[in-house]
Amino acid sequence: MLISAFQPNDEIRGSVPNFFPVHFTLENFRTVLFDPSRAPFLPALGNSLLVTVATVVIALVFAFLASLAVTRYRFRSRRGFIVAILIIQMIPAEAMIVSTYRVLDGWNLLNTIAGLTLVYVATVLPFTIWTLRGFVNGVPVELEEAAMIDGCSRTSAFWRITFPLLAPGLIATGVFGFIQAWNEFLLALVVMSRPEMMTLPVWLRTFQVETGTTNWAAIMAGSTLMAIPVIVFFLIVQGRMTSGLVSGAVKG
Protein backbone atom coordinates (compact mmCIF):
# COMPACT_ATOMS: atom_id res chain seq x y z
CA MET A 1 0.00 0.00 0.00
CA LEU A 2 2.77 2.43 0.94
CA ILE A 3 4.82 1.66 -2.17
CA SER A 4 1.81 1.97 -4.46
CA ALA A 5 0.94 5.33 -2.91
CA PHE A 6 4.10 6.82 -4.46
CA GLN A 7 3.65 5.27 -7.91
CA PRO A 8 1.70 6.62 -10.90
CA ASN A 9 -1.60 4.91 -11.59
CA ASP A 10 -0.49 3.49 -14.95
CA GLU A 11 2.59 1.97 -13.31
CA ILE A 12 0.43 0.22 -10.70
CA ARG A 13 -1.83 -1.20 -13.39
CA GLY A 14 1.14 -2.39 -15.47
CA SER A 15 1.82 -6.05 -16.12
CA VAL A 16 5.23 -5.95 -14.41
CA PRO A 17 5.07 -5.35 -10.63
CA ASN A 18 7.58 -3.00 -9.03
CA PHE A 19 8.65 -3.43 -5.44
CA PHE A 20 9.95 0.15 -5.35
CA PRO A 21 8.58 3.25 -7.13
CA VAL A 22 10.35 3.61 -10.46
CA HIS A 23 8.75 7.00 -11.08
CA PHE A 24 8.42 8.47 -7.59
CA THR A 25 5.53 10.94 -7.31
CA LEU A 26 3.52 12.82 -4.71
CA GLU A 27 0.66 13.52 -7.10
CA ASN A 28 -1.51 10.84 -5.47
CA PHE A 29 -1.40 12.63 -2.12
CA ARG A 30 -2.15 15.95 -3.83
CA THR A 31 -5.19 14.33 -5.42
CA VAL A 32 -6.36 12.98 -2.08
CA LEU A 33 -5.87 16.21 -0.14
CA PHE A 34 -6.48 19.01 -2.63
CA ASP A 35 -8.54 17.74 -5.57
CA PRO A 36 -11.65 20.01 -5.63
CA SER A 37 -13.62 17.54 -7.73
CA ARG A 38 -13.72 14.98 -4.92
CA ALA A 39 -15.05 14.90 -1.39
CA PRO A 40 -12.58 16.67 0.94
CA PHE A 41 -10.33 14.62 3.20
CA LEU A 42 -10.22 16.77 6.33
CA PRO A 43 -13.98 16.75 7.11
CA ALA A 44 -14.03 12.96 6.76
CA LEU A 45 -10.99 12.76 9.04
CA GLY A 46 -12.71 14.94 11.63
CA ASN A 47 -15.88 12.82 11.52
CA SER A 48 -13.90 9.61 11.98
CA LEU A 49 -11.93 11.05 14.90
CA LEU A 50 -15.03 12.32 16.68
CA VAL A 51 -16.96 9.08 16.25
CA THR A 52 -14.01 6.86 17.18
CA VAL A 53 -12.96 8.77 20.29
CA ALA A 54 -16.54 9.05 21.54
CA THR A 55 -17.14 5.35 20.92
CA VAL A 56 -14.02 4.29 22.82
CA VAL A 57 -14.71 6.53 25.81
CA ILE A 58 -18.41 5.67 26.16
CA ALA A 59 -17.89 1.95 25.57
CA LEU A 60 -15.08 1.74 28.13
CA VAL A 61 -17.11 3.54 30.79
CA PHE A 62 -20.19 1.32 30.43
CA ALA A 63 -18.16 -1.86 29.91
CA PHE A 64 -16.06 -1.12 32.97
CA LEU A 65 -19.10 -0.64 35.20
CA ALA A 66 -20.84 -3.72 33.78
CA SER A 67 -17.75 -5.91 34.20
CA LEU A 68 -17.46 -4.82 37.83
CA ALA A 69 -21.12 -5.62 38.44
CA VAL A 70 -21.01 -9.14 37.00
CA THR A 71 -17.68 -9.96 38.67
CA ARG A 72 -17.81 -8.40 42.11
CA TYR A 73 -21.53 -8.78 42.88
CA ARG A 74 -23.92 -11.71 42.92
CA PHE A 75 -27.48 -11.02 41.77
CA ARG A 76 -30.32 -13.12 40.39
CA SER A 77 -30.00 -12.27 36.68
CA ARG A 78 -26.19 -12.31 36.62
CA ARG A 79 -25.85 -15.59 34.73
CA GLY A 80 -28.55 -14.61 32.24
CA PHE A 81 -26.80 -11.29 31.61
CA ILE A 82 -23.52 -13.07 30.81
CA VAL A 83 -25.27 -15.49 28.44
CA ALA A 84 -27.04 -12.58 26.75
CA ILE A 85 -23.68 -10.93 26.06
CA LEU A 86 -22.44 -14.10 24.35
CA ILE A 87 -25.60 -14.40 22.27
CA ILE A 88 -25.47 -10.74 21.17
CA GLN A 89 -21.90 -11.20 19.94
CA MET A 90 -23.10 -13.97 17.63
CA ILE A 91 -25.49 -11.63 15.79
CA PRO A 92 -23.78 -9.95 12.81
CA ALA A 93 -24.21 -6.21 12.60
CA GLU A 94 -25.36 -6.53 8.99
CA ALA A 95 -28.49 -8.39 10.15
CA MET A 96 -29.57 -5.31 12.13
CA ILE A 97 -29.09 -2.67 9.43
CA VAL A 98 -32.78 -2.20 8.58
CA SER A 99 -33.93 -2.00 12.20
CA THR A 100 -30.99 0.23 13.13
CA TYR A 101 -31.80 2.62 10.28
CA ARG A 102 -35.45 2.84 11.27
CA VAL A 103 -34.64 3.46 14.93
CA LEU A 104 -32.17 6.23 14.11
CA ASP A 105 -34.59 7.74 11.62
CA GLY A 106 -37.30 7.81 14.28
CA TRP A 107 -34.93 9.55 16.70
CA ASN A 108 -33.72 12.03 14.03
CA LEU A 109 -30.15 10.77 14.42
CA LEU A 110 -29.36 9.95 10.81
CA ASN A 111 -26.35 11.82 9.43
CA THR A 112 -25.22 12.80 12.91
CA ILE A 113 -22.11 12.01 14.91
CA ALA A 114 -24.28 11.03 17.88
CA GLY A 115 -26.29 8.52 15.84
CA LEU A 116 -23.27 6.73 14.40
CA THR A 117 -21.55 6.77 17.79
CA LEU A 118 -24.61 5.15 19.35
CA VAL A 119 -24.52 2.37 16.77
CA TYR A 120 -20.80 1.78 17.24
CA VAL A 121 -21.11 1.68 21.03
CA ALA A 122 -23.84 -0.95 20.75
CA THR A 123 -21.60 -2.96 18.43
CA VAL A 124 -18.42 -2.74 20.52
CA LEU A 125 -19.95 -2.99 23.99
CA PRO A 126 -20.60 -6.78 24.27
CA PHE A 127 -17.00 -7.69 23.44
CA THR A 128 -15.54 -5.02 25.72
CA ILE A 129 -17.72 -6.16 28.63
CA TRP A 130 -16.65 -9.77 28.14
CA THR A 131 -12.97 -8.84 27.85
CA LEU A 132 -12.94 -6.53 30.86
CA ARG A 133 -14.79 -9.15 32.88
CA GLY A 134 -11.77 -11.42 32.49
CA PHE A 135 -9.40 -8.69 33.65
CA VAL A 136 -11.55 -7.78 36.67
CA ASN A 137 -11.93 -11.44 37.57
CA GLY A 138 -8.13 -11.79 37.50
CA VAL A 139 -7.65 -9.18 40.25
CA PRO A 140 -8.16 -10.85 43.68
CA VAL A 141 -10.81 -9.20 45.79
CA GLU A 142 -8.54 -9.84 48.78
CA LEU A 143 -6.40 -6.90 47.69
CA GLU A 144 -9.31 -4.54 48.25
CA GLU A 145 -10.14 -6.20 51.57
CA ALA A 146 -6.55 -5.80 52.73
CA ALA A 147 -6.60 -2.12 51.81
CA MET A 148 -9.86 -1.66 53.71
CA ILE A 149 -8.31 -3.28 56.77
CA ASP A 150 -5.48 -0.73 56.51
CA GLY A 151 -7.98 2.09 56.71
CA CYS A 152 -9.12 2.70 53.11
CA SER A 153 -12.77 3.00 52.27
CA ARG A 154 -14.23 0.69 49.63
CA THR A 155 -14.08 3.45 47.03
CA SER A 156 -10.53 4.45 47.96
CA ALA A 157 -9.37 0.81 47.94
CA PHE A 158 -10.82 0.34 44.47
CA TRP A 159 -9.27 3.44 42.92
CA ARG A 160 -5.87 3.08 44.63
CA ILE A 161 -5.41 -0.70 44.39
CA THR A 162 -7.74 -2.33 41.87
CA PHE A 163 -8.02 0.32 39.18
CA PRO A 164 -4.24 0.58 38.45
CA LEU A 165 -4.15 -3.20 37.99
CA LEU A 166 -7.01 -2.97 35.48
CA ALA A 167 -5.34 -0.28 33.36
CA PRO A 168 -3.79 -2.80 30.91
CA GLY A 169 -7.22 -4.35 30.34
CA LEU A 170 -8.81 -0.97 29.71
CA ILE A 171 -6.09 -0.10 27.21
CA ALA A 172 -6.37 -3.45 25.41
CA THR A 173 -10.14 -3.16 25.01
CA GLY A 174 -9.74 0.49 24.03
CA VAL A 175 -7.41 -0.51 21.19
CA PHE A 176 -9.98 -3.01 19.94
CA GLY A 177 -12.77 -0.45 20.06
CA PHE A 178 -10.62 2.17 18.32
CA ILE A 179 -9.68 -0.10 15.42
CA GLN A 180 -13.21 -1.42 14.96
CA ALA A 181 -14.81 2.04 14.96
CA TRP A 182 -12.07 3.54 12.77
CA ASN A 183 -12.29 0.89 10.04
CA GLU A 184 -16.05 0.18 10.05
CA PHE A 185 -17.62 0.78 6.65
CA LEU A 186 -21.08 -0.69 6.15
CA LEU A 187 -22.94 0.91 9.05
CA ALA A 188 -21.30 4.27 8.32
CA LEU A 189 -22.37 3.96 4.68
CA VAL A 190 -26.00 3.44 5.72
CA VAL A 191 -26.20 5.95 8.56
CA MET A 192 -24.08 8.74 7.02
CA SER A 193 -25.59 9.37 3.58
CA ARG A 194 -24.63 13.04 3.24
CA PRO A 195 -21.23 13.76 1.66
CA GLU A 196 -20.19 16.16 4.43
CA MET A 197 -20.89 13.51 7.10
CA MET A 198 -18.85 10.70 5.57
CA THR A 199 -16.24 8.89 7.63
CA LEU A 200 -12.89 7.92 6.14
CA PRO A 201 -13.81 4.37 4.99
CA VAL A 202 -16.87 5.73 3.17
CA TRP A 203 -14.85 8.65 1.79
CA LEU A 204 -12.27 6.22 0.40
CA ARG A 205 -15.04 4.50 -1.56
CA THR A 206 -15.58 7.66 -3.62
CA PHE A 207 -12.37 6.93 -5.55
CA GLN A 208 -13.86 3.81 -7.08
CA VAL A 209 -15.33 4.36 -10.55
CA GLU A 210 -18.00 2.01 -11.91
CA THR A 211 -17.71 3.09 -15.55
CA GLY A 212 -14.08 4.00 -16.07
CA THR A 213 -10.59 3.55 -14.71
CA THR A 214 -10.30 3.48 -10.92
CA ASN A 215 -7.49 5.60 -9.54
CA TRP A 216 -5.86 2.88 -7.45
CA ALA A 217 -2.85 5.05 -6.74
CA ALA A 218 -5.07 7.62 -5.01
CA ILE A 219 -6.84 4.85 -3.11
CA MET A 220 -3.48 3.60 -1.84
CA ALA A 221 -2.49 7.15 -0.85
CA GLY A 222 -5.79 7.62 0.99
CA SER A 223 -5.38 4.27 2.73
CA THR A 224 -1.89 5.28 3.85
CA LEU A 225 -3.23 8.49 5.36
CA MET A 226 -5.98 6.50 7.08
CA ALA A 227 -3.45 4.13 8.64
CA ILE A 228 -1.29 6.88 10.15
CA PRO A 229 -3.62 7.79 13.09
CA VAL A 230 -4.06 4.11 13.97
CA ILE A 231 -0.29 3.54 13.98
CA VAL A 232 0.33 6.63 16.10
CA PHE A 233 -2.42 5.67 18.55
CA PHE A 234 -1.07 2.14 18.89
CA LEU A 235 2.51 3.34 19.46
CA ILE A 236 1.36 5.68 22.23
CA VAL A 237 -0.86 3.09 23.88
CA GLN A 238 1.73 0.33 23.58
CA GLY A 239 4.13 2.14 25.88
CA ARG A 240 1.41 2.84 28.41
CA MET A 241 0.24 -0.76 28.23
CA THR A 242 3.75 -2.01 29.02
CA SER A 243 4.19 0.41 31.91
CA GLY A 244 0.79 -0.56 33.26
CA LEU A 245 1.64 -4.25 33.17
CA VAL A 246 4.94 -3.71 34.99
CA SER A 247 3.35 -1.44 37.58
CA GLY A 248 0.56 -3.92 38.22
CA ALA A 249 3.04 -6.77 38.63
CA VAL A 250 5.08 -4.83 41.19
CA LYS A 251 2.02 -3.80 43.18
CA GLY A 252 0.67 -7.34 43.13
Secondary structure as GFF3:
##gff-version 3
##sequence-region A 1 252
A	DSSP	alpha_helix	2	5	.	.	.	ID=ss1
A	DSSP	alpha_helix	9	12	.	.	.	ID=ss2
A	DSSP	alpha_helix	27	34	.	.	.	ID=ss3
A	DSSP	alpha_helix	41	72	.	.	.	ID=ss4
A	DSSP	alpha_helix	78	90	.	.	.	ID=ss5
A	DSSP	three_ten_helix	93	96	.	.	.	ID=ss6
A	DSSP	alpha_helix	97	106	.	.	.	ID=ss7
A	DSSP	alpha_helix	113	137	.	.	.	ID=ss8
A	DSSP	alpha_helix	141	149	.	.	.	ID=ss9
A	DSSP	alpha_helix	154	157	.	.	.	ID=ss10
A	DSSP	pi_helix	158	162	.	.	.	ID=ss11
A	DSSP	alpha_helix	163	183	.	.	.	ID=ss12
A	DSSP	alpha_helix	186	191	.	.	.	ID=ss13
A	DSSP	three_ten_helix	195	197	.	.	.	ID=ss14
A	DSSP	alpha_helix	200	205	.	.	.	ID=ss15
A	DSSP	alpha_helix	216	251	.	.	.	ID=ss16
###
